């Protein structure tokens, strides 16, 4: 049992790819570009919405032109087709009942993260949310982890980060905390070598948080 649990959002707690893909393809259509397959979009998630748009368009001028459309479309659809992964609400409630402090660490912009968590009923479970625009840095910078721990009143050896990507592993390692990755995340449980996590989590169903 850890004192503090830090969770990535997209891919880890929630499958948000359908809403993100919808907003992206609406934006591409307004720019006269063909749609992208949702499977490909899943591989672009993790660095924030504007970064995702840049991965799709690869042109800063087009990103600037398309951002207002994407921002409006994603705000309108955020949470509409996203779903919480099995066992997540019960796992979060169980950790809180045992006295743990919980935070979300995401590179998603704060307004989108807040809305997604609220729409899916997860927002009350967390004591802190560190988003992509909370600090001057994002994951994998260790400052994101240190900030969350400060808010939660915990030190590195008392904490566990649960994510789905190399970004989460590198953030945790740089900050000196343990890290587990979920197999259902967007990389699909395929990370090996020095960026492999301390452990893999197959499901949140029945997860003891250890």
C-alpha positions as a printed NumPy array, in Angstrom:
array([[  0.   ,   0.   ,   0.   ],
       [  1.369,   3.391,  -1.021],
       [  0.47 ,   6.717,   0.499],
       [  0.103,   8.48 ,  -2.857],
       [ -1.072,   7.189,  -6.23 ],
       [ -0.507,   9.212,  -9.387],
       [ -2.54 ,   8.203, -12.446],
       [ -2.159,   9.036, -16.095],
       [ -5.544,   9.788, -17.659],
       [ -5.873,   8.994, -21.373],
       [ -5.423,   5.302, -22.056],
       [ -4.847,   4.476, -18.381],
       [ -8.068,   5.38 , -16.578],
       [-10.156,   6.242, -19.626],
       [-10.349,   5.281, -23.282],
       [-10.769,   8.798, -24.665],
       [ -9.588,   8.055, -28.207],
       [-13.057,   8.005, -29.853],
       [-13.842,  11.592, -28.819],
       [-10.363,  12.799, -29.741],
       [-10.56 ,  11.122, -33.148],
       [-13.988,  12.664, -33.777],
       [-12.694,  16.153, -33.015],
       [ -9.562,  15.63 , -35.088],
       [-11.441,  14.351, -38.12 ],
       [-13.924,  17.216, -37.924],
       [-10.962,  19.59 , -37.943],
       [ -9.276,  17.802, -40.841],
       [-12.489,  18.   , -42.852],
       [-12.676,  21.778, -42.394],
       [ -9.087,  22.   , -43.67 ],
       [ -9.807,  19.842, -46.697],
       [ -7.756,  16.942, -45.377],
       [ -8.764,  13.246, -45.356],
       [ -9.793,  11.63 , -42.064],
       [ -7.427,   9.616, -39.898],
       [ -8.133,   6.107, -38.665],
       [ -8.85 ,   5.916, -34.927],
       [ -6.152,   3.271, -34.486],
       [ -3.56 ,   5.718, -35.778],
       [ -4.941,   8.516, -33.61 ],
       [ -4.468,   6.309, -30.542],
       [ -0.75 ,   6.269, -31.243],
       [ -0.637,  10.07 , -31.187],
       [ -2.291,  10.527, -27.786],
       [ -0.195,  11.458, -24.777],
       [  1.387,  14.865, -25.302],
       [ -1.701,  17.084, -25.203],
       [ -4.334,  18.103, -27.734],
       [ -2.302,  20.692, -29.611],
       [  0.614,  18.288, -29.951],
       [ -1.764,  15.673, -31.346],
       [ -3.   ,  18.153, -33.942],
       [  0.598,  18.857, -34.895],
       [  1.267,  15.129, -35.359],
       [ -1.678,  14.935, -37.742],
       [ -0.932,  18.09 , -39.743],
       [  2.868,  18.436, -39.427],
       [  2.654,  22.095, -40.318],
       [  2.565,  24.874, -37.727],
       [  0.513,  27.19 , -39.933],
       [ -2.141,  24.498, -40.398],
       [ -2.084,  23.744, -36.684],
       [ -2.7  ,  27.407, -35.914],
       [ -5.538,  27.509, -38.455],
       [ -7.127,  24.29 , -37.211],
       [ -6.691,  24.704, -33.47 ],
       [ -9.837,  26.818, -32.803],
       [-11.949,  24.261, -34.666],
       [-10.395,  21.32 , -32.85 ],
       [-10.655,  23.042, -29.483],
       [-14.367,  23.757, -29.968],
       [-15.129,  20.305, -31.355],
       [-13.303,  18.474, -28.594],
       [-14.853,  20.612, -25.89 ],
       [-18.285,  19.832, -27.293],
       [-17.631,  16.097, -27.55 ],
       [-15.308,  15.519, -24.592],
       [-16.68 ,  12.545, -22.671],
       [-19.389,  11.709, -25.207],
       [-17.907,   8.434, -26.46 ],
       [-15.095,   8.007, -23.945],
       [-15.423,   5.195, -21.433],
       [-13.889,   4.418, -18.072],
       [-11.85 ,   1.226, -18.05 ],
       [-13.286,  -1.691, -16.11 ],
       [-12.65 ,  -1.627, -12.375],
       [-11.391,   1.968, -12.241],
       [-14.142,   3.501, -10.046],
       [-13.966,   0.618,  -7.59 ],
       [-10.162,   0.718,  -7.428],
       [-10.11 ,   4.474,  -6.786],
       [-12.79 ,   4.172,  -4.104],
       [-10.885,   1.337,  -2.456],
       [ -7.651,   3.308,  -2.335],
       [ -9.391,   6.329,  -0.842],
       [-11.102,   4.135,   1.747],
       [ -7.667,   2.928,   2.822],
       [ -6.455,   6.489,   3.276],
       [ -4.432,   6.936,   0.088],
       [ -4.135,  10.301,  -1.641],
       [ -4.795,  10.327,  -5.38 ],
       [ -3.784,  12.585,  -8.255],
       [ -4.122,  12.669, -12.022],
       [ -0.989,  13.505, -14.016],
       [ -1.852,  14.25 , -17.638],
       [ -0.411,  16.196, -20.545],
       [ -3.983,  16.989, -21.601],
       [ -4.932,  20.647, -21.166],
       [ -6.621,  21.375, -17.819],
       [-10.016,  22.396, -19.155],
       [-10.314,  19.172, -21.158],
       [ -9.054,  16.997, -18.304],
       [-11.473,  18.576, -15.838],
       [-14.403,  18.116, -18.193],
       [-13.534,  14.532, -19.098],
       [-13.186,  13.504, -15.455],
       [-16.403,  15.305, -14.519],
       [-18.405,  13.851, -17.424],
       [-17.32 ,  10.333, -16.483],
       [-17.902,  10.798, -12.748],
       [-14.255,  10.44 , -11.726],
       [-13.384,  13.988, -10.676],
       [-14.422,  13.641,  -6.987],
       [-12.033,  10.705,  -6.526],
       [ -8.913,  12.862,  -6.874],
       [ -7.159,  15.189,  -4.484],
       [ -5.113,  16.864,  -7.216],
       [ -4.925,  17.272, -10.985],
       [ -1.668,  18.263, -12.664],
       [ -2.429,  18.962, -16.323],
       [ -0.377,  19.837, -19.347],
       [ -0.722,  23.554, -18.72 ],
       [ -0.441,  23.515, -14.911],
       [  3.339,  23.983, -14.986],
       [  5.863,  25.249, -17.532],
       [  6.862,  21.588, -18.06 ],
       [  4.992,  18.373, -18.901],
       [  5.653,  14.687, -18.423],
       [  8.249,  13.183, -18.663],
       [  9.78 ,  16.102, -16.737],
       [ 10.108,  15.041, -13.083],
       [  8.838,  18.433, -11.961],
       [  5.312,  17.273, -12.752],
       [  5.651,  14.34 , -10.351],
       [  7.343,  16.416,  -7.659],
       [  4.575,  19.017,  -7.843],
       [  1.887,  16.353,  -7.418],
       [  3.682,  14.806,  -4.462],
       [  4.008,  18.203,  -2.813],
       [  0.284,  18.805,  -3.184],
       [ -0.499,  15.339,  -1.807],
       [  1.958,  15.677,   1.08 ],
       [  3.995,  12.636,   0.085],
       [  7.625,  11.839,  -0.709],
       [  8.895,   9.682,  -3.606],
       [  9.284,   6.373,  -1.757],
       [  5.628,   6.588,  -0.648],
       [  4.264,   6.943,  -4.19 ],
       [  3.33 ,   4.888,  -7.233],
       [  2.66 ,   6.204, -10.731],
       [  0.243,   4.183, -12.862],
       [  0.346,   4.966, -16.571],
       [  0.448,   3.396, -20.014],
       [  3.464,   4.833, -21.837],
       [  7.19 ,   5.405, -21.98 ],
       [  6.453,   9.011, -21.024],
       [  5.011,   7.824, -17.711],
       [  7.952,   5.509, -17.034],
       [ 10.492,   8.222, -17.716],
       [  8.656,  10.751, -15.55 ],
       [  8.489,   8.295, -12.655],
       [ 12.098,   7.189, -12.955],
       [ 13.362,  10.772, -13.168],
       [ 11.418,  11.603,  -9.997],
       [ 12.508,   8.475,  -8.133],
       [  9.125,   6.777,  -7.738],
       [  7.806,   3.328,  -8.633],
       [  5.855,   2.92 , -11.867],
       [  3.348,   0.366, -13.146],
       [  1.844,   0.36 , -16.639],
       [ -1.564,  -0.915, -17.731],
       [ -1.648,  -3.342, -20.639],
       [ -4.862,  -1.827, -22.021],
       [ -3.206,   1.547, -22.729],
       [ -2.508,   3.045, -26.124],
       [  0.971,   1.484, -26.566],
       [ -0.739,  -1.855, -25.954],
       [  1.571,  -3.275, -23.302],
       [  4.481,  -3.579, -25.714],
       [  7.185,  -1.575, -23.907],
       [ 10.394,  -3.494, -23.249],
       [ 14.013,  -2.764, -22.37 ],
       [ 15.114,   0.096, -20.101],
       [ 11.726,   1.829, -20.44 ],
       [  9.781,  -1.172, -19.19 ],
       [  7.851,  -0.496, -15.955],
       [  8.46 ,  -2.043, -12.559],
       [  5.312,  -4.11 , -13.132],
       [  2.416,  -4.533, -15.567],
       [ -1.205,  -4.172, -14.533],
       [ -3.562,  -6.413, -16.507],
       [ -6.775,  -4.913, -15.142],
       [ -8.077,  -2.579, -12.467],
       [-10.7  ,  -5.164, -11.552],
       [ -9.779,  -6.4  ,  -8.082],
       [ -6.537,  -4.395,  -8.124],
       [ -5.246,  -4.   ,  -4.551],
       [ -3.13 ,  -0.936,  -5.324],
       [  0.023,  -2.618,  -4.089]])
